[in-house]
């Protein structure tokens, strides 16, 4: 059972961004499930790597948009992204991955963090994006990014 689900209430009303947020929760849910079902450490490590790569790509797009809009909360928003990436990087430590209950806890904390971040920082960013829909392309480096495309973009 996937405890970490994106919900319609989290929607920002920008389809591509909502899809990307959905993918965040999908990866977190898979990581959580892998820990619950005592999956091999290589599976956990792969999912942690997926999460780190996906976050880096998505955050880069958001940060480009933040720079263009001269967002008054830019510094705090960037610090939020750095905090998330730091928390995800912890999961790449094999000693932490070996403790499945710790992985479950971290995945749940990251899900909670992401839900709050979307509801605050990303929501206010989306409000600024609506008047300039043409500029929202900067928020999503590849409009229909899914895991296979993510791997292709990281490999190139």
C-alpha positions as CSV (number, residue, x, y, z in Angstrom):
1,X,0.0,0.0,0.0
2,X,1.4,3.4,-1.0
3,X,1.1,5.7,2.0
4,X,2.7,8.6,0.2
5,X,0.2,9.8,-2.4
6,X,-0.2,13.0,-4.3
7,X,-3.7,14.3,-3.8
8,X,-5.9,16.5,-6.0
9,X,-5.8,19.2,-3.3
10,X,-2.1,19.6,-3.9
11,X,-2.8,20.7,-7.5
12,X,-1.3,24.0,-8.5
13,X,-3.5,24.1,-11.7
14,X,-0.4,23.8,-14.0
15,X,-0.6,20.3,-15.5
16,X,3.1,19.7,-16.1
17,X,4.1,20.9,-12.6
18,X,1.3,18.8,-11.0
19,X,2.5,15.8,-12.9
20,X,6.1,16.4,-11.7
21,X,4.9,16.7,-8.1
22,X,2.9,13.5,-8.6
23,X,6.1,11.8,-9.7
24,X,7.9,12.9,-6.6
25,X,5.2,11.2,-4.5
26,X,5.4,8.1,-6.7
27,X,9.1,7.7,-6.2
28,X,8.7,8.4,-2.4
29,X,5.9,5.8,-2.2
30,X,8.0,3.2,-4.0
31,X,10.9,3.9,-1.7
32,X,8.6,3.5,1.3
33,X,7.1,0.3,0.0
34,X,10.5,-1.1,-0.8
35,X,11.6,-0.5,2.9
36,X,8.3,-2.0,4.2
37,X,8.7,-5.1,2.2
38,X,12.4,-5.4,3.1
39,X,13.6,-5.1,-0.5
40,X,17.2,-5.6,-1.4
41,X,19.5,-2.6,-0.5
42,X,20.2,-2.1,-4.2
43,X,16.5,-1.4,-4.9
44,X,16.5,1.2,-2.1
45,X,19.7,2.7,-3.3
46,X,18.3,3.0,-6.9
47,X,15.1,4.6,-5.7
48,X,17.1,7.1,-3.5
49,X,19.2,7.9,-6.6
50,X,16.0,8.4,-8.7
51,X,14.6,10.8,-6.1
52,X,17.8,12.8,-5.9
53,X,18.1,13.1,-9.7
54,X,14.4,14.0,-10.1
55,X,14.6,16.6,-7.3
56,X,17.7,18.2,-8.8
57,X,16.1,18.5,-12.3
58,X,12.8,19.8,-11.1
59,X,14.3,22.3,-8.6
60,X,16.7,23.6,-11.3
61,X,13.6,24.5,-13.4
62,X,11.9,26.1,-10.5
63,X,15.0,28.1,-9.6
64,X,15.3,29.4,-13.2
65,X,11.7,30.7,-12.9
66,X,12.3,32.2,-9.4
67,X,15.3,34.1,-10.8
68,X,13.2,35.5,-13.7
69,X,10.3,36.6,-11.5
70,X,12.5,38.2,-8.8
71,X,10.4,36.2,-6.3
72,X,10.5,38.0,-2.9
73,X,10.8,34.6,-1.2
74,X,13.6,33.4,-3.5
75,X,16.2,33.0,-0.7
76,X,13.9,30.9,1.5
77,X,12.6,28.9,-1.5
78,X,16.2,28.0,-2.5
79,X,17.0,27.1,1.0
80,X,14.0,24.8,1.1
81,X,15.3,23.0,-2.0
82,X,18.8,22.7,-0.5
83,X,17.3,21.2,2.6
84,X,15.3,18.6,0.7
85,X,18.3,17.6,-1.4
86,X,20.4,17.3,1.8
87,X,17.7,15.0,3.3
88,X,17.6,12.9,0.2
89,X,21.4,12.6,0.0
90,X,21.3,11.0,3.5
91,X,19.5,8.1,1.9
92,X,22.4,7.3,-0.3
93,X,24.4,6.1,2.7
94,X,24.3,2.3,2.7
95,X,24.3,2.2,6.5
96,X,21.1,4.2,6.6
97,X,19.5,2.1,3.8
98,X,20.2,-1.0,5.8
99,X,17.9,0.2,8.5
100,X,14.5,-0.2,6.8
101,X,12.5,1.4,9.6
102,X,14.7,4.5,9.3
103,X,14.2,4.6,5.5
104,X,10.4,4.4,6.0
105,X,10.6,7.3,8.5
106,X,12.7,9.4,6.2
107,X,10.4,8.8,3.2
108,X,7.4,9.8,5.3
109,X,9.2,12.9,6.5
110,X,10.2,13.8,3.0
111,X,6.5,13.3,1.9
112,X,5.4,15.6,4.7
113,X,8.0,18.2,3.8
114,X,7.0,18.0,0.1
115,X,3.4,18.5,0.9
116,X,4.1,21.6,2.9
117,X,6.5,23.0,0.3
118,X,4.0,22.6,-2.5
119,X,1.2,24.2,-0.4
120,X,3.3,27.2,0.5
121,X,6.3,28.1,-1.8
122,X,5.2,26.3,-4.9
123,X,1.6,27.5,-4.6
124,X,2.8,31.2,-4.4
125,X,5.2,30.6,-7.3
126,X,2.3,29.2,-9.4
127,X,0.2,32.2,-8.6
128,X,2.9,34.4,-10.1
129,X,3.2,32.1,-13.1
130,X,-0.4,32.2,-14.1
131,X,-0.3,35.7,-15.6
132,X,2.6,34.7,-17.7
133,X,1.7,31.1,-18.8
134,X,4.3,31.3,-21.5
135,X,7.1,31.6,-19.0
136,X,6.0,28.5,-17.0
137,X,8.0,26.4,-19.5
138,X,11.0,27.3,-17.3
139,X,9.4,25.4,-14.4
140,X,9.5,22.1,-16.3
141,X,12.6,21.2,-18.2
142,X,10.8,18.4,-20.0
143,X,7.0,18.6,-20.0
144,X,6.2,14.9,-19.9
145,X,9.1,13.8,-17.8
146,X,8.7,10.3,-16.5
147,X,11.4,7.9,-15.1
148,X,12.6,6.5,-18.4
149,X,13.0,10.0,-19.8
150,X,14.6,11.1,-16.6
151,X,17.2,8.4,-16.9
152,X,17.8,9.4,-20.6
153,X,18.2,13.1,-19.7
154,X,20.6,12.3,-16.8
155,X,22.7,10.0,-19.0
156,X,23.1,12.6,-21.8
